[in-house]
């Protein structure tokens, strides 16, 4: 009977190990796809919405309104693309990473996930201002267009606050767990540093205005997501738990 029990335990353990391995592969690939999706959708939104030409917060209100009217369709498309990227896919990346980081680094990964959810919510609020500005552009007054532009710009700057603990905590989690190469953690530290500066971008003009350093926040974060996505695909097998041989 003891021999039979050992055989059964071995078969059950092997099946459980294979199931865990299969789940790990799925989680890894989904997290990688989400990370690459964030980078791709953000990159696509820049030309679609003419975001590089978006007027600064210090220009005349009539110029801001003119931009919203002339780029109405592109801005609406950009809002949708960024909404999917930052409010849907970005949190999924951190959910996937948290699922794969156990033991050392798990607490830091949990903090990163919580901060990512707050960040996604704040970005969603900022995008709402942009969506209203674009949708209602033909009926807006210059003054109201200015207010909505302020909401978009300042909301984006404010979203940098939760980004700092998000990036720092994930960098620590990656360092401790070693689930990804060290350079992904180093890039996370760089993301945090940029967002520290972006988070105080409330001056009317200059480097610390919403049109200054704060503009680097999204591109730098998108690059980090792309690097994480590629690293997840390249190191996918290392996420697979060892099969039990008991």
SEVEXKE-869656 format. One record per residue (C-alpha): residue in one letter; x, z, y; residue number from 1. Coordinates in steps of 0.02 Angstrom, whole numbers, plus 50000, padded with zeros to 5 digits. Each point is the difference from the previous one (the first is absolute). Layout:
  residuo   east     up  north  num
        a      X      Z      Y  NUM
...
***
This chain:
  residuo   east     up  north  num
        x  50000  50000  50000    1
        x  50142  50040  50120    2
        x  50071  49825  49974    3
        x  49831  49922  50037    4
        x  49982  50106  50156    5
        x  50169  49945  50065    6
        x  49955  49818  49969    7
        x  49834  50020  50092    8
        x  50084  50091  50145    9
        x  50129  49862  50011   10
        x  49867  49865  50005   11
        x  49896  50093  50129   12
        x  50154  50035  50106   13
        x  50052  49818  49989   14
        x  49827  49940  50051   15
        x  49997  50121  50146   16
        x  50173  49944  50055   17
        x  49949  49817  49994   18
        x  49843  50038  50101   19
        x  50102  50094  50131   20
        x  50123  49855  50007   21
        x  49859  49875  50024   22
        x  49923  50103  50139   23
        x  50169  50019  50084   24
        x  50026  49812  50001   25
        x  49828  49972  50076   26
        x  50024  50132  50135   27
        x  50172  49932  50041   28
        x  49939  49821  50017   29
        x  49847  50048  50102   30
        x  50106  50104  50119   31
        x  50123  49857  50017   32
        x  49862  49874  50033   33
        x  49923  50115  50131   34
        x  50167  50026  50087   35
        x  50037  49814  50005   36
        x  49821  49969  50057   37
        x  50024  50116  50149   38
        x  50154  49904  50056   39
        x  49923  49829  49970   40
        x  49834  50035  50087   41
        x  50084  50079  50150   42
        x  50121  49854  50016   43
        x  49854  49878  49989   44
        x  49900  50094  50131   45
        x  50134  49982  50134   46
        x  49983  49810  50023   47
        x  49815  49997  49955   48
        x  49956  50124  50137   49
        x  50135  49943  50122   50
        x  50055  50182  50001   51
        x  50169  49960  50074   52
        x  49909  49935  50154   53
        x  49885  50150  50018   54
        x  50006  50053  50184   55
        x  50082  50165  50043   56
        x  49903  50149  50060   57
        x  50071  49979  50175   58
        x  49933  49823  50034   59
        x  49842  49966  50103   60
        x  49838  50033  49909   61
        x  49945  49820  50027   62
        x  50150  49938  49902   63
        x  49959  50118  49857   64
        x  49820  49940  49995   65
        x  50057  49819  50005   66
        x  50109  50029  49847   67
        x  49857  50079  49903   68
        x  49887  49854  50041   69
        x  50127  49864  49962   70
        x  50059  50080  49836   71
        x  49835  50073  49942   72
        x  49995  49921  49826   73
        x  50184  50031  49967   74
        x  49989  50181  50053   75
        x  49849  50031  49888   76
        x  50095  49924  49854   77
        x  50153  50105  50041   78
        x  49895  50158  50004   79
        x  49933  49961  49826   80
        x  50173  49962  49932   81
        x  50075  50158  50073   82
        x  49851  50103  49944   83
        x  50028  49945  49820   84
        x  50187  50025  50014   85
        x  50010  50170  50083   86
        x  49834  50082  49957   87
        x  49982  49942  49820   88
        x  50163  49940  49923   89
        x  50122  50118  50085   90
        x  49917  50159  49932   91
        x  49998  49921  49827   92
        x  50189  49983  50006   93
        x  50018  50187  50026   94
        x  49869  50038  49868   95
        x  50101  49898  49876   96
        x  50165  50080  50049   97
        x  49925  50174  49989   98
        x  49934  49961  49826   99
        x  50174  49951  49942  100
        x  50098  50141  50083  101
        x  49992  50158  49895  102
        x  50107  50156  49998  103
        x  50126  49998  50140  104
        x  49929  49910  50149  105
        x  49817  50017  49950  106
        x  49958  50118  50143  107
        x  50084  49887  50127  108
        x  49908  49850  49927  109
        x  49834  50094  50018  110
        x  50039  50037  50183  111
        x  50043  49817  50027  112
        x  49835  49946  49923  113
        x  49900  50120  50108  114
        x  50089  49940  50157  115
        x  49973  49818  49949  116
        x  49812  50030  49988  117
        x  49998  50076  50175  118
        x  50105  49855  50064  119
        x  49880  49873  49923  120
        x  49852  50085  50084  121
        x  50084  50001  50171  122
        x  50048  49817  49984  123
        x  49820  49962  49954  124
        x  49941  50081  50161  125
        x  50126  49900  50102  126
        x  49946  49839  49915  127
        x  49820  50039  50042  128
        x  50043  49987  50185  129
        x  50079  49831  49968  130
        x  49850  49941  49899  131
        x  49878  50049  50137  132
        x  50108  49918  50133  133
        x  50009  49836  49905  134
        x  49819  49996  49939  135
        x  49923  50039  50169  136
        x  50131  49910  50105  137
        x  49880  49872  50080  138
        x  49889  50142  50064  139
        x  50134  50123  50055  140
        x  50044  50045  50177  141
        x  50185  50006  50045  142
        x  49991  50189  50016  143
        x  49925  50024  49827  144
        x  50126  49878  49926  145
        x  50137  50108  50074  146
        x  49926  50157  49923  147
        x  49990  49919  49827  148
        x  50178  49936  50018  149
        x  50057  50176  50042  150
        x  49909  50065  49847  151
        x  50086  49873  49887  152
        x  50173  50032  50074  153
        x  49990  50190  50010  154
        x  49916  50015  49831  155
        x  50141  49900  49923  156
        x  50129  50112  50082  157
        x  49908  50157  49942  158
        x  49998  49937  49820  159
        x  50189  50023  50002  160
        x  49976  50190  49993  161
        x  49947  50009  49816  162
        x  50119  49857  49959  163
        x  50150  50112  50034  164
        x  49961  50132  49866  165
        x  49938  49862  49885  166
        x  50164  49905  50004  167
        x  50109  50157  50000  168
        x  49908  50077  49853  169
        x  50006  49841  49897  170
        x  50186  49980  50037  171
        x  50028  50176  49934  172
        x  49891  49967  49848  173
        x  50096  49842  49958  174
        x  50167  50089  50021  175
        x  49950  50143  49886  176
        x  49910  49899  49866  177
        x  50113  49847  50004  178
        x  49854  49890  49953  179
        x  50061  49870  50125  180
        x  50171  49950  50066  181
        x  50075  50110  50135  182
        x  49989  49863  50130  183
        x  49810  50011  49997  184
        x  50015  50183  50051  185
        x  50126  49956  50136  186
        x  49882  49870  50069  187
        x  49862  50130  49997  188
        x  50107  50111  50112  189
        x  50024  49853  50119  190
        x  49810  49974  50003  191
        x  49977  50184  50044  192
        x  50129  49989  50140  193
        x  49916  49848  50078  194
        x  49830  50084  49993  195
        x  50066  50158  50081  196
        x  50036  49891  50152  197
        x  49840  49900  49981  198
        x  49898  50159  49992  199
        x  50045  50044  50179  200
        x  49965  49826  50067  201
        x  49873  50050  50131  202
        x  50092  49954  50160  203
        x  49921  49867  50110  204
        x  50152  49887  49993  205
        x  50172  49992  49921  206
        x  50072  50036  49828  207
        x  49884  50148  49970  208
        x  49841  49908  50043  209
        x  49883  49929  49867  210
        x  50084  49833  50036  211
        x  50176  50066  49969  212
        x  50078  50079  49846  213
        x  49827  50031  49928  214
        x  49987  49814  49962  215
        x  50138  50020  49870  216
        x  49900  50123  49896  217
        x  49890  49881  49902  218
        x  50135  49869  49961  219
        x  50124  50131  49941  220
        x  49869  50083  49890  221
        x  49949  49830  49930  222
        x  50181  49962  49955  223
        x  50010  50169  49912  224
        x  49845  49957  49900  225
        x  50074  49832  49950  226
        x  50162  50083  49943  227
        x  49904  50131  49901  228
        x  49893  49865  49920  229
        x  50151  49899  49945  230
        x  50088  50158  49937  231
        x  49847  50048  49898  232
        x  49996  49830  49916  233
        x  50187  50001  49965  234
        x  50003  50177  49931  235
        x  49831  50000  49916  236
        x  50064  50040  49824  237
        x  50080  50161  50062  238
        x  49827  50070  50034  239
        x  49953  49990  49816  240
        x  50003  50172  49916  241
        x  50109  50019  49847  242
        x  49904  49977  49839  243
        x  49979  50154  49895  244
        x  50092  50000  49832  245
        x  49940  50171  49943  246
***
